[in-house]
Amino acid sequence: MLSYLIRRMLLMLPTMVGILVVSFLVIKLAPGDPSSQKFGGLGQATGGMAADRGVEQAIKKFREKYHLDDSLPVQFGFFLKRLFTGEMIFFQDERPIWGDLFKSLWITVQINFVVFLLIYLIAIPSGIYSAAKQGSWGDRISTVALFVLYSIPSFWAAEMLRLRLTGPETPAWIRFPVANLHQDDWEELSYWGQVADWWHHATLPIICLTYVALAYLSRQMRVGLLDVIRQDYIRTAKAKGASEIRVLLVHALRNGLFPVITLFASLLPFLVGGSVIIEFIFEIRGMGRFAIENVYRREYDAVMATLMLSAVLTLVGILISDILYVLVNPQVSFESRRK
């Protein structure tokens, strides 16, 4: 296992290099740059037109300082230098990005940790139930309900919840706050008061981030388990007198988890990206909002940091999925995963 992990981590290095290069080129292809944002559009001035001498000199010094007029390979080299020396900055304010980055990341991690737990704790049992009771009224009702949930856009649901449950006309006992994840005097509350206040603020965003993935994951669990139930070894277990619960939970569940494990790799990057739209609607300053705001501001370092975190989490998610394949089914070995 250790040798497998070492090989996979070494393979991540060229993958990360490729992601860095492609991301950097895509960002640089966008019109404008940090100087045009910082100096109100005058950053593109080259001959002093529409700019007094002082502003023109400030623009020139700014562009020289951050090598914005150099070739792309040179700019990429200076970006790598800032990355490996920990000197990545906001160009507009010329200050480090790390404080704002980790603050936004922590907010998104808090929400998505709960979202992940809810998705898996609800989707797996509901998928098992639907597979075990295929064709029953419970299966039909849950299938229709989950398909309805999956078809509702999360941004529409978020806006409806915000309009109906957060306004002053909403009864106080069902009214939810909007903006951030705690009230202004949060630090003055007791521990349990802080917990209650966090949940009060986070409930609606968590609902909107959970239900679509939950519906999809539950259907995948059902389909995967139904495929396993049709296998010969399941029929053999039933013929030997094993109970239905034992057949499902002992013989079928492990192999039925494969689709759910595969989806783990794609769900994990939500810890960084979060949901831009949901965070904007509920005014949460998480990673989604952090990323989109810095795209508008042409903050190259901040955007690259967000993309790198997403890429790392995606690669880590794939690695964890491979490890889980082996843990849930001993017939799958690390050597077979390597091939």
C-alpha atoms as a printed R data frame, in Angstrom:
    type eleno elety resid chain resno       x       y       z
1   ATOM     1    CA   MET     A     1   0.000   0.000   0.000
2   ATOM     2    CA   LEU     A     2   2.795   2.413   0.892
3   ATOM     3    CA   SER     A     3   4.532   1.926  -2.448
4   ATOM     4    CA   TYR     A     4   1.203   2.486  -4.220
5   ATOM     5    CA   LEU     A     5   0.631   5.754  -2.344
6   ATOM     6    CA   ILE     A     6   4.145   6.954  -3.135
7   ATOM     7    CA   ARG     A     7   3.686   6.190  -6.841
8   ATOM     8    CA   ARG     A     8   0.344   7.988  -6.947
9   ATOM     9    CA   MET     A     9   1.730  11.051  -5.172
10  ATOM    10    CA   LEU     A    10   4.637  11.206  -7.592
11  ATOM    11    CA   LEU     A    11   2.193  11.026 -10.499
12  ATOM    12    CA   MET     A    12   0.304  13.966  -9.009
13  ATOM    13    CA   LEU     A    13   3.300  16.249  -9.539
14  ATOM    14    CA   PRO     A    14   3.231  16.377 -13.365
15  ATOM    15    CA   THR     A    15  -0.558  16.574 -13.208
16  ATOM    16    CA   MET     A    16  -0.336  19.617 -10.946
17  ATOM    17    CA   VAL     A    17   2.236  21.229 -13.233
18  ATOM    18    CA   GLY     A    18  -0.109  20.766 -16.186
19  ATOM    19    CA   ILE     A    19  -3.027  22.205 -14.233
20  ATOM    20    CA   LEU     A    20  -0.936  25.210 -13.181
21  ATOM    21    CA   VAL     A    21   0.160  25.945 -16.752
22  ATOM    22    CA   VAL     A    22  -3.314  25.603 -18.271
23  ATOM    23    CA   SER     A    23  -4.962  27.630 -15.479
24  ATOM    24    CA   PHE     A    24  -2.388  30.401 -15.797
25  ATOM    25    CA   LEU     A    25  -2.867  30.619 -19.564
26  ATOM    26    CA   VAL     A    26  -6.654  30.702 -19.251
27  ATOM    27    CA   ILE     A    27  -6.494  33.503 -16.691
28  ATOM    28    CA   LYS     A    28  -4.066  35.517 -18.819
29  ATOM    29    CA   LEU     A    29  -6.337  35.198 -21.864
30  ATOM    30    CA   ALA     A    30  -9.039  37.181 -20.067
31  ATOM    31    CA   PRO     A    31  -9.098  40.894 -21.010
32  ATOM    32    CA   GLY     A    32  -7.609  43.344 -18.540
33  ATOM    33    CA   ASP     A    33  -5.097  42.795 -15.770
34  ATOM    34    CA   PRO     A    34  -4.487  43.967 -12.174
35  ATOM    35    CA   SER     A    35  -3.183  47.373 -13.262
36  ATOM    36    CA   SER     A    36  -6.303  48.163 -15.299
37  ATOM    37    CA   GLN     A    37  -8.422  47.363 -12.235
38  ATOM    38    CA   LYS     A    38  -6.201  49.194  -9.764
39  ATOM    39    CA   PHE     A    39  -5.979  52.407 -11.801
40  ATOM    40    CA   GLY     A    40  -9.552  52.543 -13.068
41  ATOM    41    CA   GLY     A    41  -8.878  51.424 -16.615
42  ATOM    42    CA   LEU     A    42  -5.759  53.545 -17.051
43  ATOM    43    CA   GLY     A    43  -3.506  50.549 -16.595
44  ATOM    44    CA   GLN     A    44  -3.613  49.946 -20.331
45  ATOM    45    CA   ALA     A    45  -2.401  53.461 -21.139
46  ATOM    46    CA   THR     A    46   0.972  53.470 -22.793
47  ATOM    47    CA   GLY     A    47   1.471  57.014 -24.043
48  ATOM    48    CA   GLY     A    48  -0.052  59.218 -21.394
49  ATOM    49    CA   MET     A    49  -3.420  59.635 -23.147
50  ATOM    50    CA   ALA     A    50  -6.205  60.432 -20.674
51  ATOM    51    CA   ALA     A    51  -3.736  60.135 -17.812
52  ATOM    52    CA   ASP     A    52  -1.627  62.748 -16.059
53  ATOM    53    CA   ARG     A    53   2.084  62.232 -15.650
54  ATOM    54    CA   GLY     A    54   1.847  61.055 -12.041
55  ATOM    55    CA   VAL     A    55  -0.711  58.361 -12.751
56  ATOM    56    CA   GLU     A    56   1.183  57.265 -15.832
57  ATOM    57    CA   GLN     A    57   4.366  56.850 -13.806
58  ATOM    58    CA   ALA     A    58   2.529  54.951 -11.081
59  ATOM    59    CA   ILE     A    59   1.093  52.591 -13.690
60  ATOM    60    CA   LYS     A    60   4.502  52.068 -15.239
61  ATOM    61    CA   LYS     A    61   6.146  51.293 -11.890
62  ATOM    62    CA   PHE     A    62   3.308  48.933 -10.928
63  ATOM    63    CA   ARG     A    63   3.550  46.996 -14.192
64  ATOM    64    CA   GLU     A    64   7.335  46.809 -13.947
65  ATOM    65    CA   LYS     A    65   7.203  45.688 -10.313
66  ATOM    66    CA   TYR     A    66   4.906  42.751 -11.109
67  ATOM    67    CA   HIS     A    67   6.299  42.042 -14.595
68  ATOM    68    CA   LEU     A    68   2.929  42.506 -16.290
69  ATOM    69    CA   ASP     A    69   4.563  43.517 -19.588
70  ATOM    70    CA   ASP     A    70   6.970  40.567 -19.705
71  ATOM    71    CA   SER     A    71   6.405  37.462 -21.775
72  ATOM    72    CA   LEU     A    72   4.079  34.751 -20.440
73  ATOM    73    CA   PRO     A    73   6.920  32.339 -19.532
74  ATOM    74    CA   VAL     A    74   8.596  35.081 -17.490
75  ATOM    75    CA   GLN     A    75   5.329  35.996 -15.756
76  ATOM    76    CA   PHE     A    76   4.715  32.323 -15.004
77  ATOM    77    CA   GLY     A    77   8.195  32.037 -13.534
78  ATOM    78    CA   PHE     A    78   7.580  34.958 -11.185
79  ATOM    79    CA   PHE     A    79   4.231  33.446 -10.212
80  ATOM    80    CA   LEU     A    80   5.967  30.186  -9.291
81  ATOM    81    CA   LYS     A    81   8.470  32.172  -7.243
82  ATOM    82    CA   ARG     A    82   5.666  33.871  -5.300
83  ATOM    83    CA   LEU     A    83   3.963  30.505  -4.855
84  ATOM    84    CA   PHE     A    84   6.951  28.624  -3.458
85  ATOM    85    CA   THR     A    85   8.115  31.513  -1.277
86  ATOM    86    CA   GLY     A    86   4.619  32.085   0.146
87  ATOM    87    CA   GLU     A    87   4.488  35.656  -1.186
88  ATOM    88    CA   MET     A    88   1.271  35.450  -3.220
89  ATOM    89    CA   ILE     A    89  -0.555  38.769  -2.955
90  ATOM    90    CA   PHE     A    90  -3.641  40.786  -3.782
91  ATOM    91    CA   PHE     A    91  -2.358  43.130  -6.489
92  ATOM    92    CA   GLN     A    92  -4.918  45.832  -5.712
93  ATOM    93    CA   ASP     A    93  -3.887  46.133  -2.048
94  ATOM    94    CA   GLU     A    94  -0.383  44.661  -2.368
95  ATOM    95    CA   ARG     A    95  -0.890  42.456   0.680
96  ATOM    96    CA   PRO     A    96  -0.728  38.659   1.206
97  ATOM    97    CA   ILE     A    97  -3.742  36.592   0.178
98  ATOM    98    CA   TRP     A    98  -3.403  33.966   2.906
99  ATOM    99    CA   GLY     A    99  -5.493  35.565   5.657
100 ATOM   100    CA   ASP     A   100  -8.521  36.101   3.412
101 ATOM   101    CA   LEU     A   101  -7.992  32.751   1.659
102 ATOM   102    CA   PHE     A   102  -7.951  30.649   4.826
103 ATOM   103    CA   LYS     A   103 -10.836  32.601   6.359
104 ATOM   104    CA   SER     A   104 -12.980  31.924   3.275
105 ATOM   105    CA   LEU     A   105 -11.811  28.306   3.142
106 ATOM   106    CA   TRP     A   106 -12.755  27.725   6.787
107 ATOM   107    CA   ILE     A   107 -16.263  29.097   6.205
108 ATOM   108    CA   THR     A   108 -16.783  26.810   3.203
109 ATOM   109    CA   VAL     A   109 -15.316  23.784   4.977
110 ATOM   110    CA   GLN     A   110 -17.729  24.239   7.892
111 ATOM   111    CA   ILE     A   111 -20.760  24.232   5.615
112 ATOM   112    CA   ASN     A   112 -19.630  21.483   3.272
113 ATOM   113    CA   PHE     A   113 -18.556  19.155   6.072
114 ATOM   114    CA   VAL     A   114 -22.178  19.106   7.236
115 ATOM   115    CA   VAL     A   115 -23.372  18.829   3.620
116 ATOM   116    CA   PHE     A   116 -21.137  15.785   3.016
117 ATOM   117    CA   LEU     A   117 -22.364  14.048   6.146
118 ATOM   118    CA   LEU     A   118 -26.009  14.649   5.284
119 ATOM   119    CA   ILE     A   119 -25.566  13.538   1.667
120 ATOM   120    CA   TYR     A   120 -23.999  10.199   2.565
121 ATOM   121    CA   LEU     A   121 -25.999   9.525   5.730
122 ATOM   122    CA   ILE     A   122 -29.282  10.000   3.862
123 ATOM   123    CA   ALA     A   123 -28.432   8.898   0.319
124 ATOM   124    CA   ILE     A   124 -26.922   5.492   1.159
125 ATOM   125    CA   PRO     A   125 -29.777   4.235   3.406
126 ATOM   126    CA   SER     A   126 -32.425   5.576   1.012
127 ATOM   127    CA   GLY     A   127 -30.674   3.914  -1.924
128 ATOM   128    CA   ILE     A   128 -30.453   0.615  -0.039
129 ATOM   129    CA   TYR     A   129 -34.142   0.807   0.874
130 ATOM   130    CA   SER     A   130 -35.194   1.521  -2.716
131 ATOM   131    CA   ALA     A   131 -33.094  -1.367  -4.020
132 ATOM   132    CA   ALA     A   132 -34.370  -3.778  -1.371
133 ATOM   133    CA   LYS     A   133 -37.997  -2.753  -1.935
134 ATOM   134    CA   GLN     A   134 -37.824  -2.353  -5.705
135 ATOM   135    CA   GLY     A   135 -41.260  -1.693  -7.182
136 ATOM   136    CA   SER     A   136 -42.915  -1.053  -3.810
137 ATOM   137    CA   TRP     A   137 -44.891   2.085  -3.055
138 ATOM   138    CA   GLY     A   138 -42.051   3.315  -0.858
139 ATOM   139    CA   ASP     A   139 -39.596   2.895  -3.735
140 ATOM   140    CA   ARG     A   140 -41.903   4.652  -6.186
141 ATOM   141    CA   ILE     A   141 -42.606   7.566  -3.864
142 ATOM   142    CA   SER     A   142 -38.936   8.059  -2.989
143 ATOM   143    CA   THR     A   143 -37.955   7.805  -6.679
144 ATOM   144    CA   VAL     A   144 -40.460  10.482  -7.703
145 ATOM   145    CA   ALA     A   145 -39.524  12.715  -4.760
146 ATOM   146    CA   LEU     A   146 -35.795  12.448  -5.472
147 ATOM   147    CA   PHE     A   147 -36.250  13.092  -9.186
148 ATOM   148    CA   VAL     A   148 -38.302  16.188  -8.372
149 ATOM   149    CA   LEU     A   149 -35.569  17.404  -6.024
150 ATOM   150    CA   TYR     A   150 -32.896  16.702  -8.638
151 ATOM   151    CA   SER     A   151 -34.811  18.709 -11.241
152 ATOM   152    CA   ILE     A   152 -35.139  21.837  -9.073
153 ATOM   153    CA   PRO     A   153 -32.245  24.266  -9.694
154 ATOM   154    CA   SER     A   154 -30.488  25.024  -6.436
155 ATOM   155    CA   PHE     A   155 -30.272  28.755  -7.184
156 ATOM   156    CA   TRP     A   156 -34.072  28.918  -7.685
157 ATOM   157    CA   ALA     A   157 -34.706  27.008  -4.467
158 ATOM   158    CA   ALA     A   158 -32.253  29.281  -2.628
159 ATOM   159    CA   GLU     A   159 -33.961  32.414  -3.889
160 ATOM   160    CA   MET     A   160 -37.425  31.082  -2.997
161 ATOM   161    CA   LEU     A   161 -36.268  30.149   0.507
162 ATOM   162    CA   ARG     A   162 -34.640  33.534   0.956
163 ATOM   163    CA   LEU     A   163 -37.764  35.386  -0.173
164 ATOM   164    CA   ARG     A   164 -40.176  33.300   1.892
165 ATOM   165    CA   LEU     A   165 -38.204  32.608   5.060
166 ATOM   166    CA   THR     A   166 -35.914  35.578   5.650
167 ATOM   167    CA   GLY     A   167 -38.027  38.695   5.151
168 ATOM   168    CA   PRO     A   168 -39.551  40.847   7.915
169 ATOM   169    CA   GLU     A   169 -43.046  39.670   6.911
170 ATOM   170    CA   THR     A   170 -42.076  36.074   7.748
171 ATOM   171    CA   PRO     A   171 -43.309  34.891  11.189
172 ATOM   172    CA   ALA     A   172 -40.479  35.114  13.709
173 ATOM   173    CA   TRP     A   173 -40.602  31.411  14.617
174 ATOM   174    CA   ILE     A   174 -39.672  30.341  11.055
175 ATOM   175    CA   ARG     A   175 -37.567  33.347  10.040
176 ATOM   176    CA   PHE     A   176 -33.942  32.690   9.128
177 ATOM   177    CA   PRO     A   177 -31.169  35.288   8.989
178 ATOM   178    CA   VAL     A   178 -29.210  36.102   5.854
179 ATOM   179    CA   ALA     A   179 -25.580  37.244   5.668
180 ATOM   180    CA   ASN     A   180 -22.552  35.408   6.977
181 ATOM   181    CA   LEU     A   181 -22.728  32.443   9.364
182 ATOM   182    CA   HIS     A   182 -23.228  34.248  12.657
183 ATOM   183    CA   GLN     A   183 -24.636  37.432  14.131
184 ATOM   184    CA   ASP     A   184 -22.516  40.460  14.972
185 ATOM   185    CA   ASP     A   185 -22.285  39.756  18.720
186 ATOM   186    CA   TRP     A   186 -21.518  36.064  18.157
187 ATOM   187    CA   GLU     A   187 -18.374  36.125  20.311
188 ATOM   188    CA   GLU     A   188 -20.384  37.316  23.316
189 ATOM   189    CA   LEU     A   189 -22.699  34.282  23.194
190 ATOM   190    CA   SER     A   190 -22.204  31.122  25.226
191 ATOM   191    CA   TYR     A   191 -20.812  28.020  23.507
192 ATOM   192    CA   TRP     A   192 -24.238  26.493  22.912
193 ATOM   193    CA   GLY     A   193 -25.551  29.898  21.912
194 ATOM   194    CA   GLN     A   194 -22.841  30.092  19.259
195 ATOM   195    CA   VAL     A   195 -23.716  26.592  18.019
196 ATOM   196    CA   ALA     A   196 -27.423  27.456  17.795
197 ATOM   197    CA   ASP     A   197 -26.675  30.746  16.047
198 ATOM   198    CA   TRP     A   198 -24.413  29.011  13.488
199 ATOM   199    CA   TRP     A   199 -27.107  26.470  12.668
200 ATOM   200    CA   HIS     A   200 -29.707  29.216  12.433
201 ATOM   201    CA   HIS     A   201 -27.605  30.973   9.770
202 ATOM   202    CA   ALA     A   202 -26.394  27.837   7.968
203 ATOM   203    CA   THR     A   203 -29.620  25.839   7.681
204 ATOM   204    CA   LEU     A   204 -30.899  27.299   4.401
205 ATOM   205    CA   PRO     A   205 -27.524  27.193   2.573
206 ATOM   206    CA   ILE     A   206 -26.987  23.606   3.755
207 ATOM   207    CA   ILE     A   207 -30.416  22.571   2.450
208 ATOM   208    CA   CYS     A   208 -29.733  24.131  -0.950
209 ATOM   209    CA   LEU     A   209 -26.291  22.533  -1.236
210 ATOM   210    CA   THR     A   210 -27.478  19.112  -0.072
211 ATOM   211    CA   TYR     A   211 -30.644  18.109  -1.841
212 ATOM   212    CA   VAL     A   212 -29.423  17.911  -5.465
213 ATOM   213    CA   ALA     A   213 -26.331  15.823  -4.674
214 ATOM   214    CA   LEU     A   214 -28.356  13.723  -2.238
215 ATOM   215    CA   ALA     A   215 -30.953  12.893  -4.894
216 ATOM   216    CA   TYR     A   216 -28.307  11.962  -7.461
217 ATOM   217    CA   LEU     A   217 -26.215   9.916  -5.036
218 ATOM   218    CA   SER     A   218 -29.241   8.017  -3.762
219 ATOM   219    CA   ARG     A   219 -30.190   6.997  -7.299
220 ATOM   220    CA   GLN     A   220 -26.616   5.886  -7.971
221 ATOM   221    CA   MET     A   221 -26.657   3.804  -4.788
222 ATOM   222    CA   ARG     A   222 -29.925   2.176  -5.839
223 ATOM   223    CA   VAL     A   223 -28.722   1.378  -9.362
224 ATOM   224    CA   GLY     A   224 -25.390   0.027  -8.123
225 ATOM   225    CA   LEU     A   225 -27.032  -2.202  -5.529
226 ATOM   226    CA   LEU     A   226 -29.647  -3.494  -7.968
227 ATOM   227    CA   ASP     A   227 -26.874  -4.483 -10.361
228 ATOM   228    CA   VAL     A   228 -25.102  -6.410  -7.591
229 ATOM   229    CA   ILE     A   229 -28.290  -8.093  -6.370
230 ATOM   230    CA   ARG     A   230 -28.697  -9.715  -9.799
231 ATOM   231    CA   GLN     A   231 -25.301 -11.427  -9.579
232 ATOM   232    CA   ASP     A   232 -24.987 -15.219  -9.215
233 ATOM   233    CA   TYR     A   233 -23.273 -15.128  -5.820
234 ATOM   234    CA   ILE     A   234 -26.221 -13.194  -4.364
235 ATOM   235    CA   ARG     A   235 -28.645 -15.836  -5.608
236 ATOM   236    CA   THR     A   236 -26.360 -18.488  -4.093
237 ATOM   237    CA   ALA     A   237 -26.397 -16.698  -0.732
238 ATOM   238    CA   LYS     A   238 -30.199 -16.553  -0.819
239 ATOM   239    CA   ALA     A   239 -30.378 -20.247  -1.775
240 ATOM   240    CA   LYS     A   240 -28.297 -21.130   1.277
241 ATOM   241    CA   GLY     A   241 -30.918 -19.538   3.495
242 ATOM   242    CA   ALA     A   242 -29.274 -16.173   4.264
243 ATOM   243    CA   SER     A   243 -31.774 -13.545   5.382
244 ATOM   244    CA   GLU     A   244 -32.569 -10.607   3.124
245 ATOM   245    CA   ILE     A   245 -30.899  -8.151   5.502
246 ATOM   246    CA   ARG     A   246 -27.720 -10.239   5.649
247 ATOM   247    CA   VAL     A   247 -27.644 -10.605   1.864
248 ATOM   248    CA   LEU     A   248 -27.963  -6.841   1.413
249 ATOM   249    CA   LEU     A   249 -25.649  -5.622   4.151
250 ATOM   250    CA   VAL     A   250 -22.997  -8.361   4.108
251 ATOM   251    CA   HIS     A   251 -22.887  -9.756   0.578
252 ATOM   252    CA   ALA     A   252 -24.180  -6.977  -1.692
253 ATOM   253    CA   LEU     A   253 -23.469  -3.645  -0.009
254 ATOM   254    CA   ARG     A   254 -19.693  -3.590  -0.452
255 ATOM   255    CA   ASN     A   255 -19.801  -3.970  -4.227
256 ATOM   256    CA   GLY     A   256 -22.854  -1.735  -4.417
257 ATOM   257    CA   LEU     A   257 -20.862   1.111  -2.879
258 ATOM   258    CA   PHE     A   258 -18.559   1.397  -5.901
259 ATOM   259    CA   PRO     A   259 -20.606   4.096  -7.730
260 ATOM   260    CA   VAL     A   260 -20.906   6.117  -4.503
261 ATOM   261    CA   ILE     A   261 -17.167   5.870  -3.890
262 ATOM   262    CA   THR     A   262 -16.436   6.973  -7.453
263 ATOM   263    CA   LEU     A   263 -18.558  10.103  -6.973
264 ATOM   264    CA   PHE     A   264 -16.588  11.000  -3.838
265 ATOM   265    CA   ALA     A   265 -13.735  12.299  -6.006
266 ATOM   266    CA   SER     A   266 -16.006  14.813  -7.733
267 ATOM   267    CA   LEU     A   267 -17.806  15.892  -4.555
268 ATOM   268    CA   LEU     A   268 -14.655  16.613  -2.536
269 ATOM   269    CA   PRO     A   269 -13.654  19.772  -4.497
270 ATOM   270    CA   PHE     A   270 -16.851  21.390  -3.215
271 ATOM   271    CA   LEU     A   271 -14.857  21.950  -0.013
272 ATOM   272    CA   VAL     A   272 -13.009  24.656  -1.935
273 ATOM   273    CA   GLY     A   273 -15.324  25.851  -4.659
274 ATOM   274    CA   GLY     A   274 -18.490  25.619  -2.648
275 ATOM   275    CA   SER     A   275 -21.372  27.152  -4.555
276 ATOM   276    CA   VAL     A   276 -20.810  30.607  -5.957
277 ATOM   277    CA   ILE     A   277 -24.502  31.273  -6.487
278 ATOM   278    CA   ILE     A   278 -25.625  29.959  -3.095
279 ATOM   279    CA   GLU     A   279 -22.948  31.971  -1.314
280 ATOM   280    CA   PHE     A   280 -23.967  35.121  -3.173
281 ATOM   281    CA   ILE     A   281 -27.667  34.629  -2.450
282 ATOM   282    CA   PHE     A   282 -27.098  34.076   1.274
283 ATOM   283    CA   GLU     A   283 -24.197  36.569   1.463
284 ATOM   284    CA   ILE     A   284 -21.693  34.019   2.740
285 ATOM   285    CA   ARG     A   285 -18.064  34.953   2.226
286 ATOM   286    CA   GLY     A   286 -16.800  31.465   1.437
287 ATOM   287    CA   MET     A   287 -14.463  30.177  -1.246
288 ATOM   288    CA   GLY     A   288 -17.005  30.405  -4.047
289 ATOM   289    CA   ARG     A   289 -17.546  34.096  -3.435
290 ATOM   290    CA   PHE     A   290 -13.827  34.610  -2.816
291 ATOM   291    CA   ALA     A   291 -13.015  33.103  -6.220
292 ATOM   292    CA   ILE     A   292 -15.582  34.983  -8.301
293 ATOM   293    CA   GLU     A   293 -14.816  38.350  -6.708
294 ATOM   294    CA   ASN     A   294 -11.136  37.931  -7.428
295 ATOM   295    CA   VAL     A   295 -11.840  36.896 -11.018
296 ATOM   296    CA   TYR     A   296 -13.616  40.230 -11.491
297 ATOM   297    CA   ARG     A   297 -10.706  42.065  -9.852
298 ATOM   298    CA   ARG     A   298  -8.135  40.197 -11.994
299 ATOM   299    CA   GLU     A   299  -6.353  39.028  -8.847
300 ATOM   300    CA   TYR     A   300  -4.224  36.393 -10.548
301 ATOM   301    CA   ASP     A   301  -2.622  34.963  -7.405
302 ATOM   302    CA   ALA     A   302  -5.905  34.584  -5.515
303 ATOM   303    CA   VAL     A   303  -7.621  32.901  -8.470
304 ATOM   304    CA   MET     A   304  -4.665  30.575  -9.031
305 ATOM   305    CA   ALA     A   305  -4.644  29.641  -5.341
306 ATOM   306    CA   THR     A   306  -8.330  28.705  -5.542
307 ATOM   307    CA   LEU     A   307  -7.800  26.631  -8.686
308 ATOM   308    CA   MET     A   308  -4.828  24.848  -7.120
309 ATOM   309    CA   LEU     A   309  -6.796  23.959  -3.993
310 ATOM   310    CA   SER     A   310  -9.599  22.570  -6.151
311 ATOM   311    CA   ALA     A   311  -7.123  20.567  -8.229
312 ATOM   312    CA   VAL     A   312  -5.369  19.159  -5.152
313 ATOM   313    CA   LEU     A   313  -8.669  18.137  -3.578
314 ATOM   314    CA   THR     A   314  -9.767  16.487  -6.822
315 ATOM   315    CA   LEU     A   315  -6.548  14.464  -6.995
316 ATOM   316    CA   VAL     A   316  -6.783  13.600  -3.303
317 ATOM   317    CA   GLY     A   317 -10.412  12.589  -3.798
318 ATOM   318    CA   ILE     A   318  -9.439  10.214  -6.609
319 ATOM   319    CA   LEU     A   319  -6.693   8.731  -4.429
320 ATOM   320    CA   ILE     A   320  -9.087   8.251  -1.495
321 ATOM   321    CA   SER     A   321 -11.587   6.616  -3.857
322 ATOM   322    CA   ASP     A   322  -8.964   4.118  -4.998
323 ATOM   323    CA   ILE     A   323  -8.091   3.289  -1.393
324 ATOM   324    CA   LEU     A   324 -11.760   2.870  -0.488
325 ATOM   325    CA   TYR     A   325 -12.229   0.466  -3.406
326 ATOM   326    CA   VAL     A   326  -9.696  -1.849  -1.776
327 ATOM   327    CA   LEU     A   327 -11.116  -1.423   1.720
328 ATOM   328    CA   VAL     A   328 -14.709  -2.242   0.761
329 ATOM   329    CA   ASN     A   329 -13.774  -5.172  -1.502
330 ATOM   330    CA   PRO     A   330 -10.672  -7.254  -0.700
331 ATOM   331    CA   GLN     A   331 -10.822  -8.757  -4.211
332 ATOM   332    CA   VAL     A   332  -9.654  -5.382  -5.500
333 ATOM   333    CA   SER     A   333  -5.935  -4.966  -4.795
334 ATOM   334    CA   PHE     A   334  -3.631  -1.998  -5.075
335 ATOM   335    CA   GLU     A   335  -1.832  -3.790  -7.877
336 ATOM   336    CA   SER     A   336  -5.069  -4.061  -9.847
337 ATOM   337    CA   ARG     A   337  -5.742  -0.342  -9.238
338 ATOM   338    CA   ARG     A   338  -2.260   0.432 -10.537
339 ATOM   339    CA   LYS     A   339  -2.959  -1.453 -13.770
